[in-house]
Amino acid sequence: MKDYSPHVNAVQAVDPFWLDFWCSEKSEQERILSWIRNGGRKLSSFLEETKILTDFFGEGHV
């Protein structure tokens, strides 16, 4: 997985519809929003930890 540095300004990129679509549970949504509010870590670590995009798009597409 690529290393995305510097951090992406994800606050402006979050669309509530997709957040609802990706996250079936409110706890998952809170986890993402908390990560964004706290400035995040490297995007690759975030995606690896949550696996949201991998689960959504399938292996090999992220």
C-alpha positions as CSV (number, residue, x, y, z in Angstrom):
1,M,0.0,0.0,0.0
2,K,1.3,3.5,-0.8
3,D,2.5,5.9,1.8
4,Y,0.3,9.0,1.6
5,S,2.3,11.9,3.1
6,P,1.7,14.6,4.0
7,H,-1.6,14.0,5.6
8,V,-4.7,14.5,3.5
9,N,-7.1,17.1,4.7
10,A,-9.9,14.5,5.1
11,V,-12.3,16.8,6.9
12,Q,-13.5,18.4,3.7
13,A,-13.5,15.1,1.8
14,V,-16.0,13.2,4.1
15,D,-19.4,12.9,2.5
16,P,-22.0,11.8,5.1
17,F,-23.7,9.6,2.6
18,W,-20.6,7.5,1.9
19,L,-19.7,7.4,5.6
20,D,-23.2,5.9,6.2
21,F,-22.8,3.5,3.3
22,W,-19.3,2.3,4.4
23,C,-20.0,2.1,8.1
24,S,-23.0,0.0,9.1
25,E,-22.4,0.7,12.7
26,K,-22.3,4.1,14.4
27,S,-19.2,3.0,16.3
28,E,-17.3,2.7,13.0
29,Q,-18.5,6.1,12.0
30,E,-17.4,7.6,15.3
31,R,-14.0,6.0,14.9
32,I,-13.4,7.5,11.5
33,L,-14.7,11.0,12.5
34,S,-12.5,10.9,15.7
35,W,-9.5,9.9,13.6
36,I,-10.2,12.9,11.2
37,R,-10.8,15.4,14.0
38,N,-7.5,14.3,15.7
39,G,-5.5,15.0,12.6
40,G,-5.1,11.4,11.7
41,R,-2.1,9.2,11.1
42,K,-0.7,8.2,7.7
43,L,-3.6,7.4,5.5
44,S,-2.1,4.0,4.7
45,S,-2.1,3.0,8.4
46,F,-5.7,4.2,8.7
47,L,-6.9,2.2,5.8
48,E,-4.9,-0.9,6.9
49,E,-6.4,-0.6,10.4
50,T,-10.0,-0.2,9.4
51,K,-10.0,-2.0,6.0
52,I,-13.1,-0.1,5.0
53,L,-12.0,0.6,1.4
54,T,-10.6,-2.9,1.0
55,D,-13.8,-4.4,2.1
56,F,-15.8,-2.1,-0.1
57,F,-13.8,-2.3,-3.3
58,G,-12.2,-5.8,-2.8
59,E,-8.6,-7.0,-2.6
60,G,-6.2,-5.5,-5.1
61,H,-8.1,-2.3,-5.8
62,V,-6.8,-0.2,-2.9
